[in-house]
Amino acid sequence: MQIDERLQQGISAHRSGNLEAALSAYKDVLSEDPDHADGLHFLGLLHFDAGKADNAVALIHASLERNPRNFSAWNNLGNILKLSGDKDEALKAYLRAVEIEVRHEEAWKNISMMLQEASNNDELLPMLREVVRLDPDNHSGWHNFGISLMLAGKREEAADAFERCLQFPPDVWSDKGWHPRVLCALGRNEVATRHMEMLVATYPDDPVIRYQFAAIRGEDLSLAPADYVRDHFDSFSESFDDVLNGLSYQAPKLVAEEVAELARERDLPFAHVVDLGCGTGLCGPLIRNHCARLTGIDLSSGMLRKAAALKVYDFLVEGELVGFLSSDLPAQFDLAVCVDTLCYLGDLEPFMQALAGALAPGGMLVASVEHLDTSDGPDYRVDATGRYAHRPEYLKRCAEAAGLLYAREKRDILRKELGKDVHGLVFHIRKPGASQA
């Protein structure tokens, strides 16, 4: 049998999940030719699937010594290094992939997700500058070049790069409103507004674009429409966790720490717990030990599929928060958590009223919001990202109007975005117990 035919048999078995047959085929290939670059590459991937990341890295490096132009192997090496926690080396591997194949979209997506937490941006910036010089029609190159400039504090150059991104067909971007929103943050509101007007005219039925345009114009919006939130999160449910990883996302951990503190105070698990806006389930595993029964609710079916795979929720519900909390629930909740979901609601009064009915006497909410740090002005404000920030005084007033007790708040950094800290509040409110009513 020809060696390349045997390799293809191994790859087919590997893809179908028959790892034993794949291993046998790869060993046959390497027995015939110990220097077979593809045999080493795919055997490395097999070792990674078997949980042997160090072996995988060594085998793929050996493959690349024999064929250093294999951009797929560089991208796969980056994936393994990223999952193993060696993010700087992973980023170098992805960049090597796009140096060889400048339109390697998967590698560019990986670069985008990792760039914001890279510690070697000073090295990356000249490389990305060279990419767009040599390949000026590379839309991914311009996008990542703009991010790198932003992280380097070169705001005007970054804005120029993002304006260049607007010249590409809108369909090349998964989030068509991303560049206009960032341009607003960089002070180029007129350019952003003109581009969003074009997008609305081109995609009149797209709820995400309509809402983003309204946010950029600063319209008086009390909440993000449900169809916007659903479509927005469905569209990137597969990459959601990786994206947040790159933003040093702390909100689930901060909420979980508050839950753990409350659990210690009562010295027993919460009987009925709901994760409001559970998304892919980032908070669920962190609080599971404190819950007898855990329900998750989210608008996005894509997010719920990811949450279901964790096997930490007893029930998952697709629906809108206020409608869910106002419905005929089988039991009231002893604890509700809400991680960065209220940033899609401006007016919190309907939420607090519904929550008051859904909590059991003595029940609690632990939630995070973005912090609107003003002593006067509006109670909440939507920015060009489409997210709301709230004043703590407003949170307290809404809770008390619904008959809830505003217990405490902590200020912290929820995540980083384009090199800047996003400040937020983790707050805790309580429904009076039967003796307090």
TILOBA-899070 format. One line per 8 residues: number of its first residue (from 1); for each residue x, y, z of C-alpha. Coordinates in nm, 2 decimals. Layout:
<sites>
NUM	X:Y:Z  ... $
</sites>
This chain:
<sites>
1	0.00:0.00:0.00  0.13:0.35:-0.09  0.24:0.56:0.21  0.02:0.85:0.12  -0.29:0.62:0.09  -0.21:0.48:0.44  -0.19:0.84:0.57  -0.53:0.92:0.43 $
9	-0.67:0.61:0.59  -0.54:0.74:0.93  -0.68:1.09:0.88  -1.02:0.94:0.79  -1.02:0.72:1.10  -0.90:1.01:1.31  -1.19:1.24:1.19  -1.44:0.96:1.26 $
17	-1.32:0.92:1.61  -1.15:0.58:1.56  -0.82:0.68:1.74  -0.69:0.33:1.76  -0.71:0.28:1.38  -0.56:0.63:1.32  -0.27:0.55:1.55  -0.20:0.22:1.37 $
25	-0.20:0.41:1.03  0.03:0.69:1.14  0.27:0.44:1.29  0.28:0.25:0.96  0.36:0.58:0.78  0.64:0.67:1.02  0.77:0.31:1.02  0.81:0.34:0.64 $
33	0.94:0.70:0.65  1.04:0.84:1.00  1.08:1.19:0.85  0.73:1.20:0.70  0.63:1.56:0.79  0.25:1.50:0.76  0.28:1.17:0.95  0.45:1.35:1.24 $
41	0.19:1.64:1.22  -0.11:1.42:1.24  0.04:1.19:1.50  0.09:1.50:1.71  -0.28:1.59:1.67  -0.37:1.24:1.78  -0.15:1.27:2.09  -0.32:1.60:2.18 $
49	-0.66:1.43:2.14  -0.54:1.17:2.38  -0.45:1.43:2.64  -0.07:1.43:2.58  -0.01:1.80:2.49  0.37:1.79:2.55  0.40:1.50:2.31  0.18:1.68:2.06 $
57	0.40:2.00:2.06  0.72:1.80:2.02  0.58:1.60:1.73  0.44:1.90:1.54  0.77:2.09:1.60  0.95:1.78:1.45  0.71:1.80:1.15  0.78:2.17:1.10 $
65	1.15:2.11:1.11  1.10:1.90:0.80  0.84:2.12:0.64  0.85:2.47:0.78  0.61:2.60:0.52  0.31:2.40:0.65  0.08:2.68:0.76  -0.19:2.44:0.88 $
73	0.06:2.28:1.11  0.16:2.62:1.25  -0.20:2.70:1.31  -0.26:2.36:1.49  0.05:2.42:1.69  -0.09:2.76:1.80  -0.42:2.59:1.90  -0.24:2.34:2.12 $
81	-0.01:2.60:2.28  -0.31:2.83:2.35  -0.50:2.55:2.52  -0.19:2.46:2.71  -0.16:2.82:2.85  0.14:2.92:2.65  -0.03:3.21:2.48  0.27:3.42:2.36 $
89	0.41:3.12:2.18  0.07:3.04:2.04  0.04:3.39:1.90  0.38:3.35:1.74  0.27:3.02:1.58  -0.05:3.19:1.44  0.16:3.47:1.30  0.39:3.23:1.13 $
97	0.09:3.07:0.97  -0.03:3.39:0.82  0.32:3.49:0.71  0.32:3.17:0.50  -0.05:3.20:0.39  -0.16:3.56:0.43  -0.53:3.47:0.38  -0.55:3.20:0.65 $
105	-0.87:3.31:0.80  -0.87:3.07:1.09  -0.53:3.18:1.20  -0.63:3.55:1.17  -0.94:3.48:1.39  -0.71:3.32:1.65  -0.48:3.62:1.63  -0.77:3.86:1.69 $
113	-0.89:3.67:2.00  -0.54:3.66:2.15  -0.40:4.00:2.06  -0.55:4.20:2.34  -0.37:3.99:2.61  -0.04:3.95:2.43  0.26:4.07:2.62  0.47:4.12:2.31 $
121	0.27:4.38:2.12  0.59:4.58:2.06  0.72:4.29:1.85  0.39:4.22:1.68  0.31:4.58:1.57  0.60:4.60:1.31  0.50:4.25:1.18  0.14:4.35:1.13 $
129	0.25:4.68:0.97  0.45:4.48:0.72  0.15:4.25:0.65  -0.07:4.53:0.54  0.21:4.69:0.34  0.27:4.38:0.14  -0.10:4.27:0.12  -0.31:4.59:0.14 $
137	-0.63:4.40:0.05  -0.60:4.17:0.35  -0.90:4.27:0.56  -0.79:4.06:0.86  -0.45:4.21:0.85  -0.59:4.56:0.87  -0.82:4.46:1.16  -0.54:4.32:1.37 $
145	-0.31:4.60:1.28  -0.57:4.84:1.41  -0.60:4.65:1.74  -0.22:4.64:1.78  -0.20:5.02:1.72  -0.47:5.07:1.97  -0.29:4.87:2.23  0.03:5.06:2.16 $
153	-0.16:5.39:2.24  -0.14:5.51:1.87  -0.51:5.61:1.86  -0.50:5.82:1.54  -0.32:5.55:1.35  -0.55:5.29:1.49  -0.85:5.50:1.37  -0.70:5.52:1.03 $
161	-0.66:5.14:1.02  -1.02:5.09:1.13  -1.14:5.33:0.87  -0.96:5.12:0.61  -1.15:4.83:0.74  -1.48:5.01:0.64  -1.37:5.00:0.28  -1.41:4.62:0.26 $
169	-1.74:4.46:0.18  -1.95:4.43:0.50  -2.00:4.06:0.47  -1.63:3.99:0.54  -1.70:4.09:0.90  -1.89:3.86:1.14  -1.98:4.17:1.35  -2.05:4.44:1.09 $
177	-2.08:4.72:1.35  -1.76:4.65:1.54  -1.54:4.90:1.35  -1.79:5.18:1.36  -1.84:5.13:1.74  -1.46:5.15:1.80  -1.43:5.45:1.57  -1.69:5.63:1.79 $
185	-1.47:5.55:2.09  -1.17:5.70:1.90  -1.37:6.02:1.83  -1.46:5.96:1.46  -1.83:5.97:1.51  -1.92:6.12:1.17  -1.74:5.84:0.99  -1.90:5.58:1.21 $
193	-2.25:5.72:1.16  -2.22:5.74:0.78  -2.11:5.38:0.77  -2.39:5.26:1.00  -2.64:5.45:0.78  -2.51:5.25:0.48  -2.54:4.93:0.68  -2.90:5.00:0.78 $
201	-2.99:5.08:0.42  -2.82:4.76:0.31  -2.95:4.53:0.58  -3.29:4.69:0.68  -3.42:4.38:0.86  -3.11:4.31:1.07  -3.19:4.38:1.44  -2.83:4.39:1.54 $
209	-2.74:4.66:1.30  -3.05:4.87:1.38  -2.98:4.86:1.75  -2.60:4.94:1.70  -2.70:5.24:1.49  -2.94:5.36:1.75  -2.67:5.32:2.02  -2.41:5.51:1.81 $
217	-2.65:5.79:1.76  -2.71:5.81:2.13  -3.09:5.75:2.10  -3.29:5.73:2.43  -3.32:5.36:2.46  -3.45:5.19:2.77  -3.33:4.84:2.68  -3.16:4.64:2.40 $
225	-3.43:4.47:2.20  -3.46:4.09:2.26  -3.41:4.01:1.89  -3.08:4.21:1.89  -2.95:4.02:2.20  -3.06:3.69:2.06  -2.91:3.74:1.72  -2.59:3.90:1.85 $
233	-2.51:3.61:2.09  -2.62:3.34:1.85  -2.38:3.47:1.60  -2.07:3.42:1.81  -2.18:3.16:2.06  -1.90:2.92:1.93  -1.62:3.17:1.99  -1.77:3.35:2.30 $
241	-1.56:3.18:2.56  -1.24:3.24:2.37  -1.32:3.60:2.31  -1.39:3.67:2.68  -1.07:3.48:2.77  -0.88:3.74:2.57  -1.05:4.02:2.76  -0.93:3.89:3.10 $
249	-1.30:3.85:3.19  -1.35:3.86:3.57  -1.72:3.91:3.62  -1.82:3.54:3.66  -1.54:3.49:3.92  -1.64:3.80:4.11  -2.01:3.71:4.12  -1.91:3.35:4.23 $
257	-1.69:3.48:4.51  -1.99:3.68:4.64  -2.21:3.37:4.62  -1.95:3.17:4.81  -1.94:3.43:5.09  -2.32:3.43:5.12  -2.32:3.05:5.13  -2.07:3.05:5.41 $
265	-2.29:3.29:5.61  -2.59:3.05:5.58  -2.38:2.73:5.61  -2.60:2.53:5.37  -2.66:2.52:4.99  -2.92:2.73:4.82  -3.22:2.51:4.73  -3.34:2.68:4.41 $
273	-3.09:2.89:4.21  -3.13:3.06:3.87  -2.85:3.19:3.65  -3.02:3.48:3.46  -2.86:3.52:3.12  -2.64:3.22:3.17  -2.48:3.23:2.83  -2.24:2.95:2.77 $
281	-2.24:2.87:3.14  -1.93:3.06:3.26  -2.07:3.11:3.61  -2.25:2.78:3.65  -1.95:2.56:3.73  -1.82:2.82:3.98  -2.14:2.82:4.19  -2.26:2.46:4.14 $
289	-2.14:2.34:4.48  -2.36:2.60:4.65  -2.68:2.49:4.47  -2.91:2.20:4.53  -3.09:2.28:4.20  -2.95:2.51:3.93  -3.16:2.66:3.64  -3.01:2.86:3.36 $
297	-3.20:3.09:3.13  -3.08:3.27:2.82  -3.23:3.42:2.50  -2.97:3.26:2.28  -3.02:2.90:2.18  -2.66:2.88:2.06  -2.54:2.98:2.40  -2.77:2.73:2.57 $
305	-2.63:2.45:2.36  -2.28:2.53:2.49  -2.41:2.56:2.85  -2.58:2.22:2.82  -2.25:2.05:2.73  -2.11:2.15:3.07  -2.37:1.92:3.25  -2.39:2.15:3.55 $
313	-2.74:2.29:3.50  -3.05:2.09:3.61  -3.27:2.29:3.38  -3.20:2.52:3.09  -3.47:2.76:2.96  -3.47:2.97:2.64  -3.65:3.30:2.71  -3.64:3.66:2.81 $
321	-3.55:3.75:3.17  -3.85:3.97:3.28  -4.10:3.74:3.11  -3.95:3.44:3.27  -3.94:3.59:3.62  -4.30:3.71:3.58  -4.43:3.37:3.47  -4.59:3.10:3.68 $
329	-4.28:2.94:3.82  -4.28:2.60:3.98  -4.09:2.74:4.28  -3.95:3.07:4.40  -3.57:3.11:4.39  -3.35:3.13:4.70  -3.07:3.28:4.49  -3.05:3.45:4.15 $
337	-2.72:3.54:3.98  -2.69:3.77:3.68  -2.35:3.81:3.53  -2.32:4.10:3.28  -2.68:4.06:3.16  -2.82:4.38:3.30  -2.58:4.57:3.07  -2.85:4.50:2.80 $
345	-3.12:4.66:3.01  -3.12:5.03:3.08  -3.45:5.07:3.27  -3.42:4.82:3.56  -3.76:4.89:3.72  -3.95:4.61:3.53  -3.67:4.36:3.61  -3.66:4.44:3.98 $
353	-4.04:4.42:4.01  -4.04:4.08:3.83  -3.75:3.96:4.05  -3.93:4.05:4.37  -4.21:3.81:4.27  -3.97:3.53:4.17  -3.75:3.54:4.48  -3.85:3.34:4.79 $
361	-3.87:3.53:5.12  -3.51:3.59:5.22  -3.40:3.52:4.86  -3.11:3.71:4.71  -2.97:3.84:4.38  -2.60:3.88:4.31  -2.53:4.06:3.99  -2.27:4.26:3.80 $
369	-2.32:4.58:3.60  -2.09:4.83:3.43  -2.04:5.13:3.65  -2.17:5.47:3.54  -1.94:5.69:3.76  -2.12:6.02:3.76  -2.26:6.22:4.05  -2.53:6.37:3.83 $
377	-2.69:6.31:3.49  -2.88:6.01:3.38  -2.93:5.70:3.59  -2.81:5.48:3.31  -2.64:5.53:2.97  -2.59:5.32:2.66  -2.26:5.36:2.48  -2.15:5.29:2.12 $
385	-2.09:4.92:2.22  -2.47:4.88:2.28  -2.41:4.81:2.65  -2.56:5.01:2.94  -2.38:5.13:3.24  -2.57:5.21:3.57  -2.53:5.44:3.86  -2.52:5.26:4.20 $
393	-2.78:5.51:4.34  -3.01:5.40:4.06  -2.97:5.03:4.14  -3.06:5.10:4.51  -3.36:5.31:4.42  -3.50:5.04:4.17  -3.45:4.76:4.43  -3.62:4.95:4.71 $
401	-3.91:5.06:4.48  -3.97:4.68:4.43  -3.96:4.61:4.80  -3.61:4.47:4.80  -3.32:4.55:5.03  -3.00:4.68:4.87  -2.75:4.50:5.08  -2.40:4.59:4.95 $
409	-2.19:4.65:4.64  -1.82:4.61:4.54  -1.64:4.80:4.28  -1.40:4.60:4.06  -1.26:4.56:3.71  -1.49:4.33:3.50  -1.27:4.29:3.20  -1.03:4.47:2.97 $
417	-1.13:4.61:2.63  -0.88:4.74:2.37  -0.63:4.78:2.65  -0.85:4.97:2.89  -1.01:4.85:3.22  -1.39:4.83:3.22  -1.51:4.92:3.57  -1.81:4.76:3.72 $
425	-2.01:4.68:4.03  -2.10:4.35:4.18  -2.40:4.41:4.40  -2.62:4.20:4.63  -2.99:4.26:4.70  -3.22:4.06:4.93  -3.60:4.01:4.95  -3.72:4.05:5.31 $
433	-3.80:3.73:5.49  -4.14:3.65:5.63  -4.05:3.81:5.96  -3.93:4.13:5.79  -4.22:4.18:5.55 $
</sites>
